[in-house]
Amino acid sequence: MYNEVIKLWGEELSWIKDEKLREATTKTWQTALEKSVLSPDDLNTIPFTLLVPVNVSFMAHKRSVVHIARDAGNQITKFYKNDLPVNMDILISGAILADVGKLLEYELDANGKSVQGKYGKLLRHPFSGVSLAEANGVPAEVCHIIAAHAGEGDMIKRTTEAYIVHHADFMTFLPFKDGLKL
């Protein structure tokens, strides 16, 4: 399963310079895939959200969030320098792992359609994602991003990296949910 994770995330994982963090991020995805009913191929076909009808796949959305977060982090560093520091390794790992818990939240129904399973109804993906990450040695700074990226994070103070991932995620979701239809 490790090689499957590399196929899914090879380019983006290579952006994490800290070898230990890159390995923990990879192993978290490996654990999630091993526990999930979803295959790596499923992730390229199932929708990224169950909240509204979309044709965008889980992996297309995930990759876009990671790329947008990285670009935003680079621009913040360029313009704000030390006044608003961004730890790029923490940012990228957090963006890659933000939705890893969905692999436990989602199931496939009899028709092969993705639905929220019993586990997902009890524990949304920010919670299961943190659990998976902690079990694989991911540091608290990244677990914070996983926990705070969705609506649950509105109840706490976010780090700069968590704000970036949160906004990258929601700017690519809310237009599908609430966007103006012309």
Stockholm file with secondary structure:
# STOCKHOLM 1.0

chainA/1-182         MYNEVIKLWGEELSWIKDEKLREATTKTWQTALEKSVLSPDDLNTIPFTLLVPVNVSFMAHKRSVVHIARDAGNQITKFYKNDLPVNMDILISGAILADVGKLLEYELDANGKSVQGKYGKLLRHPFSGVSLAEANGVPAEVCHIIAAHAGEGDMIKRTTEAYIVHHADFMTFLPFKDGLKL
#=GR chainA/1-182 SS CHHHHHHHHHHHHHTCCCHHHHHHHHHHHHHHHHHCSCCHHHHTTSBSCSSSCCCCBHHHHHHHHHHHHHHHHHHHHHHHGGGSCCCHHHHHHHHHHTTTTHHHHEEECTTSCEEECHHHHHSCHHHHHHHHHHHTTCCHHHHHHHHHSSGGGGGSCCCHHHHHHHHHHHHTTHHHHHCCCC
#=GC SS_cons         CHHHHHHHHHHHHHTCCCHHHHHHHHHHHHHHHHHCSCCHHHHTTSBSCSSSCCCCBHHHHHHHHHHHHHHHHHHHHHHHGGGSCCCHHHHHHHHHHTTTTHHHHEEECTTSCEEECHHHHHSCHHHHHHHHHHHTTCCHHHHHHHHHSSGGGGGSCCCHHHHHHHHHHHHTTHHHHHCCCC
//
